């Protein structure tokens, strides 16, 4: 299982949100390039970067900065946040980003997303589905987690059989250090055996990482637990390999 250390960028600084709430941002570092170097030194192969300003605005705000970060690291980068157009994807990929994350458009404009898969290839697109658990049913959230769609996770994921990389966040657990939704990830891996599932939300311990690997996850997005030093990145990577 791949560990994706997460870096959320707001105004050029590394921050973390709690359940996506911008009014509860905790600032950790003003030097993202140094954070990436630290990730690399501890053995990471990938990093997950989110343009939070872009996510809030609905269009990219820090892509030039991210392009500069690509030049500062040997890590493979997966980038998210406000990406809506093919030109934005093309910019990131042409600057050396390895994968681009597409989220709410999968619900609001599925044909556009299918066009992205066709144009850029399934290995360059990560489909991100954020869910809210309502009466034990995972419903896809949109608009920066402020709205819940009428579609379940299962219905939405099955609309994109071409997706090879699927990132699923349990919104209720994001930034809460309450443990990942293992049942959800296990069900996903059973329903979608051909997709590489990235789990996001709730990782708080090395035991959580081992349990996600046992549940069949191909990757884990780890943010707050690393930034608050609940454990080290090298330890997390070692736990994911066991």
C-alpha positions as CSV (number, residue, x, y, z in Angstrom):
1,X,0.0,0.0,0.0
2,X,1.3,3.5,-0.9
3,X,1.4,6.2,1.7
4,X,0.5,9.6,0.3
5,X,1.6,12.3,2.8
6,X,-0.9,15.1,2.3
7,X,0.0,18.8,1.9
8,X,-2.9,21.3,1.9
9,X,-2.0,24.7,0.6
10,X,-3.7,28.0,1.5
11,X,-2.1,31.3,0.6
12,X,1.1,29.4,-0.1
13,X,1.4,27.9,3.3
14,X,0.8,24.3,4.6
15,X,-2.4,24.0,6.6
16,X,-4.9,21.4,7.6
17,X,-8.6,21.7,7.9
18,X,-11.1,19.9,10.1
19,X,-13.9,18.3,8.1
20,X,-13.2,20.7,5.3
21,X,-14.1,23.8,7.3
22,X,-12.0,26.8,6.1
23,X,-12.6,28.7,9.3
24,X,-10.8,25.9,11.2
25,X,-7.5,25.9,9.4
26,X,-4.3,25.1,11.4
27,X,-1.2,26.5,9.9
28,X,1.9,24.2,10.0
29,X,4.5,25.6,7.7
30,X,5.2,28.5,5.4
31,X,7.7,26.5,3.4
32,X,6.0,23.7,1.3
33,X,9.2,22.9,-0.6
34,X,10.9,22.0,2.7
35,X,8.0,19.8,3.7
36,X,8.3,17.9,0.4
37,X,12.0,17.4,1.0
38,X,11.2,16.0,4.4
39,X,8.7,13.6,2.9
40,X,11.3,12.5,0.4
41,X,14.0,12.0,3.0
42,X,11.7,9.8,5.0
43,X,11.1,7.5,2.1
44,X,7.9,8.7,0.4
45,X,7.5,8.1,-3.3
46,X,4.3,10.2,-3.7
47,X,2.8,13.3,-2.1
48,X,-0.9,14.5,-2.3
49,X,-1.2,18.2,-2.7
50,X,-4.4,20.2,-2.4
51,X,-4.9,23.7,-3.6
52,X,-7.4,24.7,-0.9
53,X,-7.8,28.2,-2.3
54,X,-8.7,26.6,-5.6
55,X,-11.1,24.2,-4.0
56,X,-12.9,27.1,-2.3
57,X,-13.0,29.3,-5.4
58,X,-13.9,26.5,-7.8
59,X,-10.9,27.2,-10.0
60,X,-7.2,26.9,-9.5
61,X,-5.4,29.5,-7.5
62,X,-1.9,28.0,-6.8
63,X,-1.0,26.1,-9.9
64,X,2.0,28.2,-10.7
65,X,3.3,27.6,-7.2
66,X,2.7,23.9,-7.5
67,X,4.6,23.9,-10.8
68,X,7.5,25.4,-8.9
69,X,7.2,22.7,-6.3
70,X,7.4,20.0,-8.9
71,X,10.9,21.3,-9.8
72,X,12.0,21.1,-6.2
73,X,11.3,17.4,-5.6
74,X,11.8,13.9,-7.0
75,X,8.5,12.8,-5.5
76,X,5.6,11.9,-7.7
77,X,2.8,14.4,-7.1
78,X,-1.0,14.0,-7.1
79,X,-2.7,17.4,-7.2
80,X,-6.3,18.4,-6.3
81,X,-8.3,21.5,-5.8
82,X,-10.7,23.4,-8.1
83,X,-9.7,21.6,-11.3
84,X,-12.6,21.8,-13.7
85,X,-11.2,22.2,-17.2
86,X,-9.0,20.2,-19.6
87,X,-6.6,23.2,-19.9
88,X,-6.0,23.1,-16.2
89,X,-5.2,19.4,-16.3
90,X,-2.9,19.9,-19.3
91,X,-1.0,22.7,-17.5
92,X,-0.3,20.5,-14.5
93,X,0.7,17.4,-16.4
94,X,2.9,19.4,-18.7
95,X,4.7,20.8,-15.7
96,X,5.5,17.3,-14.3
97,X,2.5,16.5,-12.1
98,X,1.9,12.8,-12.2
99,X,-1.8,12.6,-11.5
100,X,-4.6,15.2,-11.3
101,X,-7.6,14.7,-9.0
102,X,-11.2,15.4,-10.3
103,X,-14.0,15.4,-7.7
104,X,-17.4,17.1,-7.9
105,X,-17.5,17.1,-11.7
106,X,-18.1,13.4,-11.6
107,X,-21.6,14.1,-10.2
108,X,-22.4,17.4,-11.9
109,X,-20.8,16.9,-15.3
110,X,-20.0,13.2,-15.8
111,X,-19.6,13.5,-19.6
112,X,-16.8,16.1,-19.1
113,X,-15.0,13.7,-16.8
114,X,-15.3,10.9,-19.2
115,X,-13.7,13.2,-21.8
116,X,-10.8,13.8,-19.4
117,X,-10.2,10.0,-19.1
118,X,-10.3,9.7,-22.8
119,X,-8.0,12.6,-23.5
120,X,-5.4,12.2,-20.7
121,X,-5.7,8.5,-19.9
122,X,-6.9,6.7,-16.8
123,X,-3.4,6.6,-15.2
124,X,-3.2,10.4,-15.1
125,X,-6.6,11.0,-13.5
126,X,-7.7,10.2,-9.9
127,X,-11.4,10.2,-9.4
128,X,-12.2,11.6,-5.9
129,X,-15.5,10.9,-4.3
130,X,-16.2,12.5,-1.0
131,X,-19.0,10.9,1.0
132,X,-21.3,11.6,3.9
133,X,-22.7,8.6,5.7
134,X,-26.5,9.1,5.9
135,X,-28.4,6.3,7.5
136,X,-25.5,4.0,6.9
137,X,-25.5,4.9,3.1
138,X,-22.5,6.7,1.6
139,X,-23.8,9.6,-0.3
140,X,-21.5,11.7,-2.5
141,X,-20.9,15.2,-1.3
142,X,-20.2,18.1,-3.7
143,X,-19.4,21.8,-3.6
144,X,-16.5,21.5,-1.1
145,X,-18.5,19.2,1.1
146,X,-21.3,21.8,1.6
147,X,-23.9,19.8,-0.3
148,X,-25.0,16.2,-0.6
149,X,-25.9,14.8,-4.0
150,X,-28.7,12.4,-4.6
151,X,-26.3,9.7,-5.7
152,X,-24.7,7.0,-3.6
153,X,-21.0,6.3,-3.8
154,X,-21.7,3.0,-5.5
155,X,-23.9,4.5,-8.2
156,X,-21.3,7.2,-8.9
157,X,-18.3,5.0,-9.0
158,X,-20.0,2.5,-11.3
159,X,-20.6,5.3,-13.8
160,X,-16.8,5.4,-14.4
161,X,-15.6,1.9,-15.2
162,X,-12.6,3.4,-16.8
163,X,-11.3,4.9,-13.5
164,X,-8.2,3.1,-12.3
165,X,-7.5,5.4,-9.3
166,X,-10.3,6.2,-6.9
167,X,-9.8,8.4,-3.9
168,X,-12.6,8.1,-1.3
169,X,-12.9,10.4,1.7
170,X,-15.3,9.9,4.6
171,X,-16.0,13.6,5.3
172,X,-17.2,12.9,8.8
173,X,-13.7,11.5,9.7
174,X,-11.5,14.0,7.9
175,X,-9.1,15.7,10.2
176,X,-10.8,14.1,13.2
177,X,-8.1,11.5,14.0
178,X,-11.0,9.1,14.7
179,X,-9.8,6.1,12.6
180,X,-10.7,5.3,8.9
181,X,-13.9,3.8,7.7
182,X,-12.6,0.3,7.2
183,X,-16.0,-1.1,6.4
184,X,-16.5,1.4,3.6
185,X,-13.0,0.7,2.1
186,X,-13.6,-3.1,2.4
187,X,-16.9,-2.8,0.5
188,X,-15.3,-0.7,-2.2
189,X,-12.5,-3.1,-2.8
190,X,-15.1,-5.9,-3.1
191,X,-17.3,-4.0,-5.5
192,X,-14.5,-2.5,-7.6
193,X,-11.7,-5.0,-7.8
194,X,-10.2,-3.4,-10.8
195,X,-9.7,0.0,-9.2
196,X,-6.8,1.1,-7.0
197,X,-8.6,2.5,-3.9
198,X,-7.0,5.4,-2.0
199,X,-8.5,5.9,1.5
200,X,-8.7,9.3,3.1
201,X,-10.1,10.5,6.4
202,X,-9.4,9.6,10.0
203,X,-6.0,7.9,10.0
204,X,-4.6,8.4,13.5
205,X,-2.2,5.6,14.2
206,X,0.1,3.0,12.6
207,X,-2.5,0.4,13.4
208,X,-5.0,2.3,11.2
209,X,-2.6,2.0,8.3
210,X,-2.1,-1.7,8.8
211,X,-5.9,-2.2,8.9
212,X,-6.4,-0.2,5.7
213,X,-3.9,-2.4,4.0
214,X,-5.7,-5.5,5.3
215,X,-9.0,-4.0,4.0
216,X,-7.6,-3.9,0.5
217,X,-6.7,-0.3,0.1
218,X,-4.0,0.5,-2.4
219,X,-3.2,3.8,-0.9
220,X,-3.8,5.9,2.2
221,X,-3.8,9.7,2.3
222,X,-2.3,10.7,5.6
223,X,-2.3,14.3,6.7
224,X,-3.1,15.6,10.2
225,X,-1.6,12.6,12.0
226,X,1.8,13.3,10.3
227,X,1.7,17.0,10.8
228,X,0.9,16.6,14.4
229,X,3.6,13.9,14.8
230,X,1.3,11.1,16.0
231,X,3.9,8.9,14.1
232,X,6.6,9.4,11.6
233,X,6.3,9.1,7.8
234,X,9.0,6.4,7.7
235,X,7.1,4.4,10.3
236,X,3.9,4.7,8.3
237,X,5.5,3.6,5.1
238,X,7.0,0.6,6.9
239,X,3.6,-0.3,8.4
240,X,2.0,-0.1,4.9
241,X,4.5,-2.7,3.6
242,X,3.9,-5.3,6.2
